Amino acid sequence: MNDFLSIQSLLKSHNITGRYVHVKTISSLLTSFDATQIGESVEKRPIHSIDMGNGPIKILMWSQMHGNESTATKGLLDALSYLKQKPSLLELFTLRIIPILNPDGAAAYTRVNANDIDLNRDAVNKTQPESKLLIETYQAFNPHYCFNMHDQRTIFGVNDFPCMLSFLAPAADMAKTITAARKSAMGVIGYIQKTLQPHISNQVGRYDDSFNPNCMGDYFMAKGTPTLLFEAGQVEQDYAREKTRKWFAFSVLEALKCISLNLHIPSIYLDIPQVEKSFVDVLILNLRYEGKLIDVALQYVEELKDAEIHFVPIIYRMGKLDSLQGHKKLDASSQTFTFSNKILEDSNAVWLADMLNLTQYSH
C-alpha cells in the first residue's frame, strides 16, 4: 500500500468528483466492480453491494447512510480501486461494501431518507427498508469488523486546528465498557492515528463516545463486532474535500494493513484529541457596526440546485467571538461599510459575503 499516495490522483474513482454523488454518478464504477443489487430504498432506488476478496477476515463497510455525506464514498471507492489493482492485498479479506446505503437521500442531497428518517438512529426500531437491509446484511455476512463511513460538518476542530479526519470506537453500553470488540477497534484507530501523523499532524480527532443504542455503530459494537466510525472533515477552503478524500482512502487501506498484520495500538486511542465545535466557515473580525467593532461568524448552508451543491452563507453568530476559529478569516478593521439593521434582521448573508468579496462555492 506504500505507493497509494503517489497514484491516488490518477485513481479518483473514474473521475467521480464534486460533492453531489449518487447512484447514477457511480454507475460505471458499480459495473466495473460487478456490484450486485441487494435491495431498494423507499423510492425504489437500487442499493448495491460490492464483494472483494475471498479471505478469512470478513469486513462489512457502508457509506452515505446520510445522503449528503459523499466524501467518505469517494475516498472509499478510491481505496477499492487501488485494491482492485493490487489483488494480493486482499488475500486475507472478504470485503462486503455498500457504497450508498441511502440512495434517496443521496439524490436529494439530504441527511435523512425519503421518509425523513435518520438511518443512523434506526438501529433498534428498524422502521426503514435501508436500515433493515443493513442489519440483514450484517446478520447474513457475520463480519469480523464493521467500517461505518461518514462526513462531518465544517464546525469541528482539534486543538484550534481544523479536523480533517475523525474516528470513534463506539461504546457498547452506557458504562462505556472497553469490551474485547471495542479494544480491537481502538487498536485499529490507534494504528491509523500513528500512520497519519507524519502527513496530517494535528488534524485528526476522536468523537465523543456517549452510548446511543439507536446508532448503528453502537448497535453492532454491542453485538460484539469491532466497529470503526470514519468521519471525513473540512480543512480551509477545500470544499470539494479532495485533500480529505485522499487521506480518508489512505486511512481505510491502513486499517486493512493493521488488521492483516495485527498491528493494533489501543494504548494511544484515548490520546487522540476529542473533537470540538470550534470552527466556522468564515470568521470576520472587527467589522464596524453602529459605532462598534464586532466579529461575525458565517456558516455555509449546502443547497442542491441544477445538479450542483451551492454553499450559501448565513450569519451564525455575532459579537466577540474569541473562542471560534475560521476556515477563512478576514480582518475588516481597515474597511468601512454602510449597511442597515439588515445584518440583525436577515440571517441570509449573501449580501455581506458579496460586500466583503468572499468566495462562494459550488460543487
Legacy VTK file of the C-alpha trace (Angstrom):
# vtk DataFile Version 3.0
C-alpha trace
ASCII
DATASET POLYDATA
POINTS 363 float
0.000 0.000 0.000
3.040 2.273 0.105
2.504 3.586 -3.431
-1.138 4.627 -2.927
-0.261 8.256 -2.165
1.718 8.598 -5.371
-1.051 7.260 -7.611
-4.184 8.477 -5.788
-4.567 11.482 -8.075
-4.699 9.072 -11.029
-7.338 6.898 -9.398
-10.060 9.269 -8.251
-12.523 6.511 -8.967
-13.170 7.041 -12.674
-13.459 10.846 -12.453
-16.055 10.902 -9.664
-15.635 14.401 -8.245
-17.633 17.112 -6.534
-19.923 16.885 -3.533
-23.044 15.639 -5.334
-22.585 11.869 -5.517
-25.496 9.484 -6.040
-26.191 6.097 -7.628
-26.139 7.385 -11.213
-22.834 9.159 -10.534
-21.106 5.902 -9.656
-22.975 3.588 -12.043
-19.959 2.866 -14.264
-17.861 2.041 -11.215
-20.558 -0.267 -9.861
-20.432 -2.123 -13.160
-16.643 -2.377 -13.120
-16.785 -3.830 -9.601
-19.519 -6.335 -10.557
-21.790 -4.834 -7.902
-24.963 -6.685 -7.004
-28.303 -5.088 -6.180
-29.248 -6.255 -2.701
-32.310 -4.135 -2.034
-34.289 -0.959 -2.677
-34.797 2.357 -0.976
-38.125 3.913 -0.001
-38.396 5.419 -3.503
-37.332 2.131 -5.125
-33.792 3.205 -5.991
-31.358 0.280 -6.082
-28.969 -0.370 -3.200
-25.824 -2.197 -4.266
-23.169 -4.320 -2.640
-19.605 -4.830 -3.836
-17.777 -8.002 -2.807
-13.972 -8.174 -2.953
-11.576 -10.891 -1.847
-12.147 -14.395 -0.608
-10.093 -14.480 2.582
-10.994 -15.491 6.135
-11.310 -11.980 7.639
-14.716 -10.535 6.802
-15.275 -6.759 6.896
-18.587 -5.007 6.259
-18.301 -1.393 5.078
-21.024 1.107 4.279
-21.099 4.763 3.259
-23.653 7.508 2.613
-26.029 6.299 5.292
-26.526 10.071 5.351
-27.185 11.027 1.758
-25.322 14.341 1.813
-22.070 12.815 3.127
-20.278 11.949 -0.093
-16.574 12.477 0.666
-16.428 9.183 2.525
-17.927 7.426 -0.503
-15.344 8.909 -2.863
-12.472 8.030 -0.541
-13.825 4.522 -0.077
-14.113 3.998 -3.844
-10.549 5.280 -4.312
-9.349 2.684 -1.803
-11.316 -0.063 -3.571
-9.950 1.000 -6.962
-6.454 0.673 -5.542
-7.197 -2.767 -4.085
-8.578 -3.881 -7.421
-5.149 -3.167 -8.903
-3.421 -4.965 -6.014
-5.421 -8.185 -5.534
-2.657 -9.739 -3.410
-3.556 -7.273 -0.643
-6.951 -8.941 -0.366
-5.681 -12.461 0.268
-6.731 -12.365 3.928
-10.004 -10.464 3.415
-13.537 -10.820 2.211
-14.985 -7.325 1.930
-18.658 -6.553 1.545
-19.219 -2.882 0.740
-22.444 -0.887 0.432
-21.196 2.343 -1.195
-24.515 4.255 -0.950
-26.899 2.940 1.699
-29.280 5.904 1.374
-29.729 6.482 -2.383
-32.851 8.645 -1.937
-31.017 10.962 0.423
-28.027 10.996 -1.940
-30.251 12.011 -4.881
-31.944 14.747 -2.861
-28.709 15.682 -1.046
-30.264 15.283 2.392
-29.058 13.627 5.571
-32.281 11.687 6.003
-34.004 9.162 3.761
-37.200 9.737 1.757
-39.309 9.221 4.894
-37.342 11.943 6.682
-35.706 9.374 8.972
-32.070 9.442 10.074
-30.960 5.894 9.310
-28.254 6.182 11.937
-30.935 6.484 14.602
-32.954 3.480 13.440
-30.900 0.524 14.643
-33.342 -0.503 17.377
-36.695 0.234 15.736
-35.672 -0.818 12.212
-38.508 1.142 10.623
-36.858 1.830 7.250
-36.025 -0.516 4.376
-32.454 0.801 4.260
-31.903 0.193 7.991
-33.399 -3.281 7.756
-31.193 -4.064 4.768
-28.004 -3.063 6.584
-28.861 -5.174 9.619
-29.916 -8.127 7.464
-26.624 -7.853 5.563
-24.737 -7.766 8.862
-26.539 -10.843 10.135
-26.057 -12.837 6.927
-22.402 -11.824 6.428
-21.395 -12.105 10.114
-18.369 -9.794 9.769
-15.298 -9.690 11.970
-15.193 -5.854 11.636
-17.555 -3.085 10.559
-16.446 0.205 8.962
-19.135 2.912 9.291
-18.267 5.847 6.986
-19.488 9.442 7.180
-18.717 13.112 6.545
-18.681 15.598 9.400
-19.717 19.245 9.377
-17.241 22.090 8.973
-17.635 23.103 12.630
-15.201 20.571 14.081
-11.639 21.259 15.149
-8.945 19.744 17.328
-6.747 21.956 19.496
-7.504 25.017 17.318
-6.657 23.142 14.105
-9.269 22.132 11.536
-10.237 18.489 11.898
-9.704 16.670 8.599
-10.487 13.178 9.870
-12.215 11.854 12.967
-12.617 8.345 14.300
-14.546 6.564 17.011
-14.634 3.129 18.565
-18.269 3.377 19.716
-19.311 2.373 23.198
-21.113 -0.937 23.605
-23.059 0.081 26.719
-23.918 3.067 28.909
-20.851 2.438 31.082
-18.578 2.752 28.019
-17.005 -0.570 28.892
-13.863 -1.394 26.939
-15.017 -4.764 25.701
-12.790 -7.040 23.633
-14.504 -5.817 20.467
-14.114 -2.174 21.426
-10.450 -2.644 22.356
-9.834 -4.173 18.939
-11.472 -1.180 17.207
-9.466 1.197 19.408
-6.312 -0.619 18.351
-7.024 -0.179 14.649
-7.767 3.519 15.136
-4.607 3.897 17.191
-2.616 2.446 14.315
-4.348 4.732 11.792
-3.525 7.723 14.000
0.143 6.734 14.101
0.357 6.434 10.313
-1.487 9.712 9.672
0.515 11.974 11.970
3.588 12.345 9.706
1.240 13.550 6.960
-1.600 15.495 8.628
-0.311 16.256 12.092
-2.833 17.870 14.468
-5.750 17.293 12.100
-7.097 14.000 13.460
-9.779 13.858 16.152
-11.808 11.447 18.226
-15.575 11.636 18.580
-17.485 11.628 21.835
-18.259 8.042 22.858
-21.600 8.534 24.612
-23.617 5.382 24.070
-26.697 5.554 21.859
-28.266 2.143 21.163
-30.136 3.601 18.172
-26.873 4.310 16.311
-25.672 1.552 14.020
-22.088 1.634 15.254
-23.111 1.304 18.895
-25.610 -1.389 17.932
-23.037 -3.545 16.137
-20.420 -2.980 18.844
-22.967 -4.128 21.437
-23.366 -7.275 19.325
-19.654 -7.940 19.819
-18.341 -6.793 16.424
-15.421 -4.306 16.414
-16.849 -1.251 14.654
-14.954 1.806 13.455
-16.557 5.157 12.701
-14.709 7.101 9.968
-15.554 10.808 9.522
-14.315 12.989 6.640
-13.945 16.648 7.621
-13.157 20.120 6.335
-9.785 21.884 6.048
-9.544 25.534 4.994
-11.090 26.220 1.557
-11.141 22.646 0.285
-14.931 22.492 -0.026
-14.648 19.764 -2.652
-12.782 17.877 0.122
-10.235 16.454 -2.275
-7.433 16.554 0.328
-9.708 14.879 2.843
-10.697 12.266 0.284
-7.063 11.297 -0.195
-6.338 10.778 3.480
-9.679 9.080 4.050
-8.785 6.444 1.456
-5.330 6.132 2.983
-6.934 5.505 6.386
-9.121 2.712 5.004
-6.099 0.997 3.488
-4.053 1.413 6.666
-6.909 -0.087 8.682
-6.754 -3.190 6.477
-2.991 -3.330 6.894
-3.349 -3.115 10.666
-5.886 -5.929 10.768
-3.949 -8.186 8.398
-0.665 -7.825 10.317
-2.172 -7.470 13.815
-0.584 -4.051 14.341
-3.261 -2.773 16.748
-2.214 0.053 19.104
-5.102 0.529 21.572
-2.869 2.351 24.051
-2.843 5.606 22.064
-6.540 5.712 21.189
-7.530 7.854 24.180
-4.615 10.217 23.470
-6.259 11.274 20.217
-7.780 14.708 20.985
-11.541 14.824 21.167
-13.194 16.953 18.501
-14.559 20.354 19.477
-17.207 22.548 17.877
-14.699 25.347 17.420
-14.752 26.282 13.710
-16.942 28.295 11.355
-16.674 28.656 7.597
-15.865 32.364 7.662
-14.820 34.442 10.661
-14.974 38.198 10.063
-13.101 40.138 12.736
-13.527 43.786 13.706
-16.472 44.653 11.491
-17.632 48.188 12.311
-21.338 48.210 13.087
-23.261 51.030 14.791
-20.032 52.577 16.055
-18.692 49.320 17.487
-16.293 46.658 16.294
-17.876 43.221 16.285
-16.985 39.789 14.980
-19.320 37.942 12.646
-19.277 34.202 12.003
-20.719 32.872 8.755
-21.699 29.285 8.047
-22.469 27.853 4.638
-25.778 26.095 4.064
-25.417 23.479 1.337
-28.210 23.636 -1.238
-28.770 21.407 -4.258
-29.508 23.385 -7.413
-29.121 22.271 -11.035
-27.164 19.153 -10.007
-24.605 21.211 -8.101
-24.171 21.902 -4.400
-24.161 25.636 -3.690
-22.723 26.978 -0.454
-24.953 29.818 0.750
-23.611 31.895 3.658
-25.797 32.645 6.670
-24.974 34.589 9.804
-24.219 32.075 12.530
-23.123 34.278 15.402
-22.204 37.893 16.176
-20.311 39.561 18.999
-16.879 38.947 20.452
-16.012 35.539 19.066
-12.622 34.814 20.606
-13.482 31.149 21.106
-14.018 30.458 17.386
-11.638 29.691 14.552
-12.432 30.184 10.857
-11.623 28.105 7.815
-11.352 31.558 6.276
-10.530 34.540 8.468
-10.878 38.195 7.483
-9.946 41.310 9.456
-12.334 44.084 8.391
-10.981 46.791 10.708
-9.426 48.766 7.855
-12.606 48.738 5.768
-15.620 50.996 6.046
-19.094 49.800 5.125
-22.533 51.313 5.252
-25.397 48.974 5.978
-28.648 48.970 7.898
-30.006 46.714 10.605
-30.268 44.057 7.916
-27.298 42.295 9.500
-29.501 41.644 12.528
-32.761 41.084 10.696
-31.719 38.723 7.912
-29.729 35.574 8.579
-29.007 35.180 4.859
-25.567 36.723 4.449
-25.044 36.576 0.679
-25.093 40.378 0.596
-22.433 40.549 3.311
-20.269 37.952 1.572
-20.565 39.922 -1.667
-19.673 43.167 0.084
-16.538 41.609 1.519
-15.619 39.861 -1.745
-15.787 36.459 -0.111
-15.563 33.493 -2.428
-18.701 31.372 -2.670
-18.583 27.788 -3.805
-20.463 25.253 -5.855
-19.557 21.598 -6.358
LINES 1 364
363 0 1 2 3 4 5 6 7 8 9 10 11 12 13 14 15 16 17 18 19 20 21 22 23 24 25 26 27 28 29 30 31 32 33 34 35 36 37 38 39 40 41 42 43 44 45 46 47 48 49 50 51 52 53 54 55 56 57 58 59 60 61 62 63 64 65 66 67 68 69 70 71 72 73 74 75 76 77 78 79 80 81 82 83 84 85 86 87 88 89 90 91 92 93 94 95 96 97 98 99 100 101 102 103 104 105 106 107 108 109 110 111 112 113 114 115 116 117 118 119 120 121 122 123 124 125 126 127 128 129 130 131 132 133 134 135 136 137 138 139 140 141 142 143 144 145 146 147 148 149 150 151 152 153 154 155 156 157 158 159 160 161 162 163 164 165 166 167 168 169 170 171 172 173 174 175 176 177 178 179 180 181 182 183 184 185 186 187 188 189 190 191 192 193 194 195 196 197 198 199 200 201 202 203 204 205 206 207 208 209 210 211 212 213 214 215 216 217 218 219 220 221 222 223 224 225 226 227 228 229 230 231 232 233 234 235 236 237 238 239 240 241 242 243 244 245 246 247 248 249 250 251 252 253 254 255 256 257 258 259 260 261 262 263 264 265 266 267 268 269 270 271 272 273 274 275 276 277 278 279 280 281 282 283 284 285 286 287 288 289 290 291 292 293 294 295 296 297 298 299 300 301 302 303 304 305 306 307 308 309 310 311 312 313 314 315 316 317 318 319 320 321 322 323 324 325 326 327 328 329 330 331 332 333 334 335 336 337 338 339 340 341 342 343 344 345 346 347 348 349 350 351 352 353 354 355 356 357 358 359 360 361 362
